[in-house]
Amino acid sequence: MTTFLILGGTGKTGRRLARTLTGGGHVVRAAGRSTTPRFDWHDRSTWATALTGVDGVFVVGPGSATDWSPLLSDFLATAAERGVRHAVLLSARGVEFLPDGVVARAEAALQAGPVAWTILRPSHFAQNFTEAMFVPDADGRIVAPVGSGAEPFVDVQDIAEVAAAVLRDPATWAGQVLALSGPAALTFDEAAAVLSEAAGAPVRFEDEADDAHERRLAEAGTPAGYIPWRAAMLRGIRRGEDAYLSDGVERVLGRGATSFQEWARREVPAR
């Protein structure tokens, strides 16, 4: 058996990855600030215990509001001292839209570190419509500053299965950057139509001006450092620059990526 540490083990990707690895007979240590052992990016005394006996680690950072690359560099040094052989970073395909941003700096720290690495760059999650930023409001509205731009939303279960395969086979995937997406790009109007059918109730998309969106985030208490990253990703969709398809799911798993329609039938709750 192989032991894997999953940081952010209760998040959208982490909990699915934990189930996938456990189902394959591996030992999983899903760690966070409320787990045993405890892991806290900002409490270095928690790192060594969480890493002891670990073969590979799935890295989810402490957020995109501040530059955490110095923490990651120190964490990787501790991981190497503890015998960790491979680190897989959950990044984002939109890193190209903010090349000197927090996410890009984390990637650079990983690549410069002492542990063999793989980077996963997924497109926007399909689950963002059920668990995150694109959840319809009480009136069934999805409000986002993306216009008629399209996005190949990726099923987080696909990401989890890719991460599990990469962790199990570092010899094949170390040193690679794997871009992941769904099999087709949908506009937000098209996504809303799929959600309407799956939920059995109307869902509609409303465009929003970039500055209005950023102002709304600020008024809601969103950390100031996160807003430029989110804005850069969404502007990339609006410009049509994030509609391209990526083949990482097929390359790693040997099957096509899950469609947005298939995901919606499986996970979208009735409204």
Secondary structure by P-SEA (a helix, b strand, c coil): cbbbbbcccccaaaaaaaaaaaaacccccccccccccbbbcccccccccccccccbbbbbcccccccaaaaaaaaaaaaaaacccbbbbbcccccccccccaaaaaaaaaaaccccbbbbbbccccccccccccccccccccccccccbbbbcccaaaaaaaaaaaaacccccccbbbbbbccccccaaaaaaaaaaaacbbbbbbbbcaaaaaaaaaaacccccaaaaaaaaaaaaaaccccccccccccccccccccaaaaaacccccc
